[in-house]
Amino acid sequence: MADGREEVRVTIRTVAADAGVSVAAVSKVLRNAYGVSDSLRGRVEASIEKLGYRPSVAARGMRGQTFTLGVLLVEIANPFLPSVYHGIESITDAAGYKIMVGIGAARAGREAQLIEQMIDNRMDGLILVASQISGETLDRYARQIPTVVVGHHEPTAQSFDTINSDDFEGARMVVRALCEAGHRDIAMLAMDHGPDHSADVSPQRESGYRSAMTAAGLVPRVIRVPPSNLPREAELRAVLTAPDRPRAVFCWSDLDAVPLLNLAHQLGIRVPHDLAIVGYDNSPVAALPLISLASVDQDGARMGKMAAQALLSRIGGRTVPEHRLITPRLVPRASL
């Protein structure tokens, strides 16, 4: 400069220091990220204006790949999820990628926080398994980072890919098998869900159940239980002790089918003589001889592989969305 003073370059760190916030917070404001308060946005924007900061598009483009992927699982207790994760890992390891795993604990707010962290840590892409976030929010994130979602039915989505079991057809398989076994009083144990979760797996399975029951000339009977992250034993016990207990129960997931089967044994209810039970997921515990639970197999490992392949394709530049369904199969066991 003419007066001998060196011009100081304004960076994102300069803005963060001036606003009294973290660099990650400034990044969130710049990306118009989810969960930014009006107060935080105002402070950061005031500092940006005062300092004349302009984000460098060129610098962002030169950052390159980190060869790190984020995988967000809905919870850690579901025994079906490890097969999905191992399928993902078998593809990403061979491609030279590292994985950062987050557990959403079946809470949309927690998931959003983890996704923000993964974006801030410059992940190359995200795989979300059974996400509790709405499609609208998923779209906003997917426009910032390549994203594939497993266990979320939104075949019209343009910004992200979906990999699913054909949950509708899987439920129809169960009803048909129970009808072939001679059952007419068939209830479904479905997870309680709000209107924002119509793309989740439980509503899809409920739709398939209702369709098959109607096709068979039977009256659907849906019994709702709380979300999978909440206690449900009281609701399961009420099903088994009700004076009009159904003759057969299709459970939306083994997460409820296995406890229901165990509780039936405790109450002296013979399975399948007094009550037939069929689950969904074909989790490892379902195959144990003392459990022997009939269940729908989704082929979690294949779903994971397909999700990883789709994500690597997204990272490679593909923009046309992919929405793929795997045809499930019913594994008959003693509970049927």
N, C-alpha and C positions, 0 to 999 in steps of 0.2 A: 504494500500500500504506500501511497505517497508520503504519509506521515511516519512511516517506519514501523507501524504496528502491524502484526500478523493477523489476518482475518481468521476468526475462529469458525470452523465448520460446525453447523448445527446438526446433530444426529438425534436418533430416537432416545439415546441416553440423556442428551441435553434436555430434551422435552420432559422426560421422566423426572429428572432432578428438579426442574423448574416447577413442575406440577406437584411434586412431592409424592409420586406414585412409582410403581415398579415399571420396568421396561415391558413386561408382559401385559400390564394394564394399558399402556399406550398402544401396544400392538392390537389389543382387543378393540379399542376405540377405532383405530385405523381400519380394521377389518369389519367394523359394524357387527361385532360378535354378539352372541346371545348372552344375556345376563348383565350387560353393562348398565349401571345406574345412570340416571340423568345427572346426578351430582358429579360422578367420575367423568362422564363425557364432557360436561361443561368445563371442568378444571383442565382436562387435557386439551380440549379445543382452544381454550383461552391461551394456554402456553404455546400451542402450535401457531396461533395467530400472532402472538407477541414476538416469538422468535423467528417467524418466517420460515418455519420448517416445511420442507417438501420431501415426501418419501421418494427414494431413488428406485424407480422401476428397473433400471439397469442392474442395480446392485441386487435386487431381489431375484432377477433372472439368472445372475451369475452364481447363486448359492449352490446349485447343482443338487444331485441326489444325496441323501444321507444313507441309503440302503437300510433304512429302519422303517418298520411298519407298526401301526397300532392295531391291537385286537382288543375289542371291548366285549366282555361277556356279561350277560344280564345278571348272573349270580355265580357263586362258587359251589353251591350245594347240589346243583342239578347233575346227576351222574351221567346224563346224556351228553353234556357239553365237552368233556375231554375228548370224545371221538371226533367232534367237529374241529377242536383245536389241533389234534394230532394230524388231521387231514390238511389243515392249513399249513402246519409246520413242515410237513413232508414236501410241500411245493416250494415254500419260501426258503427253506434251508438249501435246497438244490440250486436256487437262484441267487444265493449269497446275501439274503436279507436277514437282519435281526428283528426280533419281535419285542415290543413293549406291551404287556398285558394290563388291562384295567378291569376292575369288577364294578359294575354299575349298581349292584344291590337292588335291582328292580325299581330304581327311582330315577325319573327323568332328569331331575335337577342334578343328581350325582353324575349321571351319564354326560350331561352337557358340560359339566366342569371337567371331566376327564377328557372329553373330546377337545375342549379348548386347550388343555395342557398338551395334548398330543400334537395339535396344530402348532402351538407355540414352540414345541420341541422339534419342529420341522420334520415330522414323519412324512414319508413319501406317499403314504396312503393308509386308509382305515378299513378294517372289517368289523362290522357291528353284528353281534349275534344276539337275536331276540331283543332288539332294542326297544325301550319303552318310550322313545321320543317320537313325536308326531311326524308325519310325512313332510309337512311344511318346514319343520325345523331341520329334518334330514336334508332337504333340498338346499337349505341355506348353507349347511356345512359342506355338502357335496360340491357346491360351487367354489369352495375354497381348497378342497383336497379330494383326490380320487377316493371314492367310497363304494363299498359293496356291503349289502345288508343281508344277513341270513335270518330267516324266520320273520319276515315282514312282507306281506302280500300287497304290492303296489305296482301292478304290471304296466301302468301308464307313466311311471316316473321316468324322467328324461336325464336327470343329473346323476343318478346312481343306479347300480345294478342290484338285482335281488336273486337270491338262490333259496329255493324252498322245496320242502316235501309238498306233494299235492295233498294238502291237509283235507280238502273237501272230499276227494276221492277216498282217502284213507278212512275217514269216518263212515263213508258209505259201505266200505268193505266190512267194517265192524258190524253194522246193523244187519247186513245181508248174512253174515256168518251166524249171528245170534238168532236170526229168523230161521235159518237152516237147522239150527240146533233145537228148534221148537219153541223159542221164546216169543211172546207177544207183548208182555209188559216190560218194555225196555226204556230205562231212564238214562239221561246223560248228566254226568257231573261236570259242569262247565265253570271255568273261572269267571268271577264277576269282573266286568270291564265297562269302561265308559265309552261314550261315542268317539272319543279321540283314538281308540284302540281297535277299531274295526279291522285294521290290517294285521293284527296279531294272530297267532296260530289258533288260540282257543275259539274266537268267533268264526274262523274259517271251518274248523272242525264241527262247530255247532251247526253251521249252515249245511254241511254235508250230512250230519245226523238227521236234521229236520227233513231234508230232501228225501233221504232213504226211508225214513219212517212214513212220510206221506205216500211215497211210491208203493210201500207195502200195505197201505191202507190202515196204518196204525197212528195213534195220537202221540205226538212228541211230548215228552215230559222232561223239562230241563230243570235241574237242581243246581243252584249257584253256590259256589264257595268263595271265600276271600282270595285276593291275589296271593301268588305263591310265596311272597316274602312275609306273610302273616300267618299266625297259628290257625289251624283249621280242624283240629280234632273234634271240637264240639259239633261242628257241622257234619262231619263224617259219622259220628256216633248217632246224630239225629236221623240220618238216612237209614241206618241199620235198625234203629229201634222204633221207627215210625210204624203205626198200625197198618198203613198202606204201603209198606216197603215193596219196591219193585222186584221183579223176578230176575232181572238182569240189569247191570249197570255198565255203561261205557264211560270211562274216565278220560277227560281231555289229555291227561298226562299220567305217566307212571308215578309222578310226584304225589298224586292222590290215590292212584290205584293200589300201590304197594301198602300204604298205611290202611286203606280201606280193607284190603285182604287180611292184613294182620289183625285189625280190630274185629273183623268177622269171626276169625278163629277164636279170639278171646271171648266173644259173646256166644260161642257155641253154634254159630251159623255155618252150616256145611257149604263149602264151595267146591264144585258148582251145583250140588244137589239142591240147596235152598236158594242160592244166589250165584249167578254167573257174573264174573268181573273181567272186563277187557280194558287194557291201558293203551297208552300211546307213547312211543319212543324206543321200546324194546331195550331199556337200560340194562346194564349188566346184572343187576340184582334180580330182574324179572326171570332170568334163566336159571337161577339157583333152584335145585330140586325141591327145597322146602317152600319156595315161593311159587314157582311154576305158573307165572302169570302170562296169559295170552296178551300180546301187545303188538302194535303196529311198528314195524321197523322202517325208519327214515333213511338209514345208511348215512349216519352222521359224518363218517370219514370221507365219503364221496362228496357230501355237501361242502365240507371244509376244503377239499381239493379244488372243487369247482369255484368256490369263492376266491381262493388264492389265485387261481389262474385268471379269473375275471379281473381281479385287482391289478395284477401285473400287466394285463392287457390295457387297462385304463391308464396305468402309469406310462405305458409305452405310447400313448397318444390316441387310443380309441375313444371316440366320443359318442358313438351310437350305443344306446343302452341295451343291456342284455337282461332278460327276465326268464329264468330257467326253473322248471319244475322237475323234481325227481318222483317217479311213480313208487309209492311205498308198497310194502307187502305185510300181510297179517301173519304173525307167527302164532299158530294155535298151541296152547299148552293146557294144563289140567284145569285152569280156572274157567275155561270155556266149555 
